[in-house]
Amino acid sequence: MRKMPLAIWALVIAAFAMGADEFVVAGVVEEIADALDVSIGAVGLFESAYAIGVAIGAPLFTAIGSKASRRFMLLSSAGIFLAGNAISLFGPTYGWIMTGRIVAALAHGAFFGIAAVFAAELVAAKMKGRAIATVFAGSTAATILGAPIGAAVGKALGWRATFGTLVIFGAVALLGLLLLIPRGLGRERARQISTDQDHTSAHVHDTAQAPDHGASHVSTDHPHPADDGAELDAHARMHMGAGGTAPLKAQLSALRRPAVLIGLLTTLLGYGGVFTSYVYLAPQLTQATGVAGEWVTPLFLLFGVGLFIGNQLGGKLADRNLPMALAGSVGALAVVLFAMTLLIQHPVTAVIGIVAYGIAAFSVVAPLQLRVMQKAGDAPDIASAANISAFTLGSALGIWLGGAAIDGGLGVTSVNWVGGIIAGTGFALALASIWMDKVIAPQPVEERPVQLTHHH
């Protein structure tokens, strides 16, 4: 079996670093709050700002990248990520650290789309699927290890060392990209790939095994070899867009469809419930559960294991029955979040609740993303990109509301029922969307092939 080029592993390190940055602050919320003499909710806003930065950065980089090579854009995004975390590491005040979080986030959204396409360019046709999946494995690993690493380093060396860890990862990734990414795959190669977009879209569709299996194939004028059976998991799909064939005007009109609008709002609220509690999990464990600080890291690791299970489960359920997966996963998340208000009060039940919460948290990802793409039909590009923004903005909203509940005197465990209300509202919208399918305007959208490709 042919080995992956070293440049792929440089992309993996960068994907891990940027993926970890989504989760790392959760493990040191209390330490940062104490050191800066601010509330826990104010520290939670670091994560809200990061989510907003991701939403802003992706279209910004896309516009800039249209006139630059992918190699340049990869190096630029890695450099901006490194600079942002360096600002957070050395920033003397709350405002400086907040600035660093936003700067680092600007590179996050754009990196994954560019890296995935670039990874496919670095290998032979039969290795493209595996190369893309390998890059996203770095991000998936970060969902499991990001918060535990942040918590462990923060407890041992102080909260600034947590940002220092991201600086080290970012520096290694930037150096690896600088030395290992071949210059030959520059602007000329990018133009060549962009003119072959239909072929790339169909190939990545096979790789990702998108839903709508009523259409088991995607027509293309370019035959392509097998992709070595590589798959992209549900979390990877959240970073992906859709490759459609409709013109821009039709793509924009898709956003006005009631089913698409409800889908976007369902994503915002359904996924918003995930981070409402997660960012404040460490203070819940120390204050409500009463565990010692050294137990925070292994409990975050358990949550990460739950995320991995939910990630796989959500994708499989969405492939089998998307409407049921949508309602079931978002509804289960709401139930688990409400239950966490009680489960977090005792160490034994907290362990059970944390694993269940992790599973529920990422089981919603694939159904939410794929539902919007399905409802957009043959014009999924802009609808899918809008759904990525809904994920990030939902996270920002949930984190802000959770912090406001704590700072308002409702108690540290209030974030769970606040998150439950948010996810429960998303569940109601999911049911409304399914009802619309059956009663108001049923459409055979399952017969339309949904193609996945990375925005870049």
Secondary structure, 3 states (H helix, E strand, C coil): CCCCCHHHHHHHHHHHHHHHHCCHHHHHHHHHHHHHCCCHHHHHHHHHHHHHHHHHHHHHHHHHHCCCCHHHHHHHHHHHHHHHHHHHHHCCCHHHHHHHHHHHHHHHHHHHHHHHHHHHHCCCHHHHHHHHHHHHHHHHHHHHHHHHHHHHHHHHHCHHHHHHHHHHHHHHHHHHHHHHCCCCCCHHHHHHHHHCHHHHHHHHHHHHCCCCCCCCCCCCCCCCCCCCCCCCCHHHHHCCEECCCCCHHHHHHHCCCHHHHHHHHHHHHHHHHHHHHHCCHHHHHHHHHCCCHHHHHHHHHHHHHHHHHHHHHHHHHHHHCHHHHHHHHHHHHHHHHHHHHHHCCCHHHHHHHHHHHHHHHHHCHHHHHHHHHHHHCCCCHHHHHHHHHHHHHHHHHHHHHHHHHHHCCCCCCHHHHHHHHHHHHHHHHHHHHHHHHHHHCCCCHHHCCCCEECCC
